[in-house]
Amino acid sequence: MSNVAIIGAGFIGMASAAWLTRDGHSVTLFDPSGVAQGASFGNAGTFAPYGCVPVNNPSVFRDIPRFLLSNDSPFRLRWSYLPQLAPWLARFLMSSRRANFETSATALAALLSRAQEGYAPLLDDDDLKRFVKPRECLYLYSSAASFDASRDSLALRERLGVGFDVLDSGAIRELEPQLAPIFARGVLFRDSWHFSDPAGFLQAFYERLAARGARLERMKVDAIEPGAQGVALRMNGGAHRFDHVVIATGARSREFAHQCGDRVPLDTERGYHVRYASASALISRPCGWAERGFYMTPMSDGIRVAGTVELAGFTEERNRALLDLVTVSSKRALPALGAPDREWLGFRPTLPDGVPVIGASKASERVVYAFGHQHLGLTLAGVSGRIVADLIARRAPPLDLASYRASRFH
Ligand SMILES: Cc1cc2nc3c(=O)[nH]c(=O)nc-3n(C[C@H](O)[C@H](O)[C@H](O)COP(=O)(O)OP(=O)(O)OC[C@H]3O[C@@H](n4cnc5c(N)ncnc54)[C@H](O)[C@@H]3O)c2cc1C
């Protein structure tokens, strides 16, 4: 069995650790901030096997004026970041053309169809299952016109195997009576569920892994040096050698890929959440307001309203207008909400075609990538971890990996 290092202890790194430990490898995770402190901390918590329609889709062209000019838009661009973003944005727009976007959607659907089975080793005892809330996610549309505008993407989801039911305003109210009567249509996605506390789940999971011998070193890895006999990680002025290394550093993975011979155009779609403590009883399931780009998810510590997309790089500076939009809109949807008591900013790792990179590096098969899961990292963690373990064991993965290779951008 091998000595494997995983850089990054978010959903992707932890799921990789689960599958690798199951294969009997000795696993060391490296992350200076501990378990689940990146994007994996503050997401909307939804297991969303219906999420095969990426942000890069043809509706982007129709919506650009709204994105750029409307105060209600959940999509923002920081103009000062545009010079750095331009190459990514050009590729993103290219990927949004129908033919390219359908290729991305198909690649995502293939992974998503295996997402649930990928969770098997992460949910194999009752103490962990208690974090799973088996209530289907509900998408909401405030006008029949905006629902009609989404018919194409719903039809594509259906073709790609997603099951859902369309609800009218009465059925929405029956399901979630505390929602304001402002929603004309809803879509209830079958086979979806959510975590009551995503970071709490990963922490509990880590404790189980640690009992089986996995270790977490709270250290930042500075550089990676792949070689024929092994891979060296440089940190704290020294080098540590491993048989295999997994790059699961989310939005911060570009530099490591570069050091392994792959130029990947990875950038970040920033997202926010606000929390309303003690309000969880108001809704029974994640309710996403489609036009406003966020979910309201009942979690163990309150309702988390999470979403939006801001293209502005890695600055910690927060977009007050976007946070206000989330707060005002969520109170409009759920009038019984009080005042939020926490705000959070996170960095989704996003490639311009919306498809993650999962596979071996150019420099060495000993380095395996698993990053770029955009809005779906929680959902795709299990299947990604399984593929990582298959590659390291030299087993056939459960699907053809051509669509996910890093070299697609070369
Ligand atoms: C607002 C919002 C809502 C979302 N909602 C959902 C949802 O409902 N469902 C869903 O499936 N997905 C959702 N996502 C997406 C999901 O959260 C991400 O795709 C996922 O968390 C990415 O996981 P990761 O492990 O790749 O990255 P991260 O969780 O960001 O983890 C990467 C880790 O790498 C570490 N790291 C970085 N550099 C180094 C280094 N040099 N050395 C060591 N460690 C390093 C970081 O400290 C970090 O902990 C949402 C995201 C956001 C922002």
The ligand as an SDF file (V2000), in Angstrom:
LIG
                    3D

 53 58  0  0  0  0  0  0  0  0999 V2000
  -22.1130   30.2550   -1.6320 C   0  0  0  0  0  0  0  0  0  0  0  0
  -21.7930   28.8550   -2.0860 C   0  0  0  0  0  0  0  0  0  0  0  0
  -22.7990   27.8970   -2.1190 C   0  0  0  0  0  0  0  0  0  0  0  0
  -22.5310   26.5980   -2.5600 C   0  0  0  0  0  0  0  0  0  0  0  0
  -23.5150   25.6480   -2.5010 N   0  0  0  0  0  0  0  0  0  0  0  0
  -23.2350   24.3780   -2.8950 C   0  0  0  0  0  0  0  0  0  0  0  0
  -24.2350   23.3630   -2.7820 C   0  0  0  0  0  0  0  0  0  0  0  0
  -25.3440   23.5950   -2.2920 O   0  0  0  0  0  0  0  0  0  0  0  0
  -23.9310   22.1170   -3.2240 N   0  0  0  0  0  0  0  0  0  0  0  0
  -22.7070   21.7990   -3.7600 C   0  0  0  0  0  0  0  0  0  0  0  0
  -22.5030   20.6620   -4.1830 O   0  0  0  0  0  0  0  0  0  0  0  0
  -21.7150   22.7400   -3.8130 N   0  0  0  0  0  0  0  0  0  0  0  0
  -21.9590   24.0060   -3.3970 C   0  0  0  0  0  0  0  0  0  0  0  0
  -20.9880   24.9610   -3.4720 N   0  0  0  0  0  0  0  0  0  0  0  0
  -19.6890   24.6000   -4.0410 C   0  0  0  0  0  0  0  0  0  0  0  0
  -18.8120   23.8530   -3.0600 C   0  0  0  0  0  0  0  0  0  0  0  0
  -18.8240   24.4920   -1.8010 O   0  0  0  0  0  0  0  0  0  0  0  0
  -17.3810   23.7990   -3.6070 C   0  0  0  0  0  0  0  0  0  0  0  0
  -17.3790   23.3070   -4.9320 O   0  0  0  0  0  0  0  0  0  0  0  0
  -16.5420   22.8550   -2.7290 C   0  0  0  0  0  0  0  0  0  0  0  0
  -16.5770   23.2810   -1.4000 O   0  0  0  0  0  0  0  0  0  0  0  0
  -15.1210   22.8000   -3.2340 C   0  0  0  0  0  0  0  0  0  0  0  0
  -14.4590   21.9180   -2.3730 O   0  0  0  0  0  0  0  0  0  0  0  0
  -12.8910   21.7470   -2.4360 P   0  0  0  0  0  0  0  0  0  0  0  0
  -12.5510   20.7050   -1.4440 O   0  0  0  0  0  0  0  0  0  0  0  0
  -12.4800   21.5680   -3.8530 O   0  0  0  0  0  0  0  0  0  0  0  0
  -12.3370   23.1950   -2.0270 O   0  0  0  0  0  0  0  0  0  0  0  0
  -12.2920   23.9350   -0.6220 P   0  0  0  0  0  0  0  0  0  0  0  0
  -13.4240   23.5670    0.2430 O   0  0  0  0  0  0  0  0  0  0  0  0
  -12.1140   25.3870   -0.9230 O   0  0  0  0  0  0  0  0  0  0  0  0
  -10.9910   23.3350    0.0560 O   0  0  0  0  0  0  0  0  0  0  0  0
   -9.7230   23.6040   -0.4440 C   0  0  0  0  0  0  0  0  0  0  0  0
   -8.7810   23.5800    0.7360 C   0  0  0  0  0  0  0  0  0  0  0  0
   -7.4400   23.6780    0.2420 O   0  0  0  0  0  0  0  0  0  0  0  0
   -6.6790   24.3450    1.2180 C   0  0  0  0  0  0  0  0  0  0  0  0
   -5.4600   24.8700    0.6020 N   0  0  0  0  0  0  0  0  0  0  0  0
   -5.3540   25.8290   -0.3440 C   0  0  0  0  0  0  0  0  0  0  0  0
   -4.0680   26.0530   -0.6500 N   0  0  0  0  0  0  0  0  0  0  0  0
   -3.3300   25.2140    0.1230 C   0  0  0  0  0  0  0  0  0  0  0  0
   -1.9340   24.9540    0.2750 C   0  0  0  0  0  0  0  0  0  0  0  0
   -1.0240   25.6540   -0.4400 N   0  0  0  0  0  0  0  0  0  0  0  0
   -1.5310   24.0220    1.1600 N   0  0  0  0  0  0  0  0  0  0  0  0
   -2.4380   23.3020    1.8710 C   0  0  0  0  0  0  0  0  0  0  0  0
   -3.7770   23.5050    1.7860 N   0  0  0  0  0  0  0  0  0  0  0  0
   -4.2090   24.4430    0.9180 C   0  0  0  0  0  0  0  0  0  0  0  0
   -7.6000   25.4510    1.7140 C   0  0  0  0  0  0  0  0  0  0  0  0
   -7.2130   25.8870    3.0150 O   0  0  0  0  0  0  0  0  0  0  0  0
   -8.9610   24.7570    1.6920 C   0  0  0  0  0  0  0  0  0  0  0  0
   -9.3260   24.2790    2.9620 O   0  0  0  0  0  0  0  0  0  0  0  0
  -21.2210   26.2680   -3.0120 C   0  0  0  0  0  0  0  0  0  0  0  0
  -20.2020   27.2110   -2.9460 C   0  0  0  0  0  0  0  0  0  0  0  0
  -20.4730   28.5000   -2.4740 C   0  0  0  0  0  0  0  0  0  0  0  0
  -19.3580   29.4970   -2.3840 C   0  0  0  0  0  0  0  0  0  0  0  0
  1  2  1  0
  2  3  1  0
  2 52  2  0
  3  4  2  0
  4  5  1  0
  4 50  1  0
  5  6  2  0
  6  7  1  0
  6 13  1  0
  7  8  2  0
  7  9  1  0
  9 10  1  0
 10 11  2  0
 10 12  1  0
 12 13  2  0
 13 14  1  0
 14 15  1  0
 14 50  1  0
 15 16  1  0
 16 17  1  0
 16 18  1  0
 18 19  1  0
 18 20  1  0
 20 21  1  0
 20 22  1  0
 22 23  1  0
 23 24  1  0
 24 25  2  0
 24 26  1  0
 24 27  1  0
 27 28  1  0
 28 29  2  0
 28 30  1  0
 28 31  1  0
 31 32  1  0
 32 33  1  0
 33 34  1  0
 33 48  1  0
 34 35  1  0
 35 36  1  0
 35 46  1  0
 36 37  1  0
 36 45  1  0
 37 38  2  0
 38 39  1  0
 39 40  1  0
 39 45  2  0
 40 41  1  0
 40 42  2  0
 42 43  1  0
 43 44  2  0
 44 45  1  0
 46 47  1  0
 46 48  1  0
 48 49  1  0
 50 51  2  0
 51 52  1  0
 52 53  1  0
M  END
$$$$
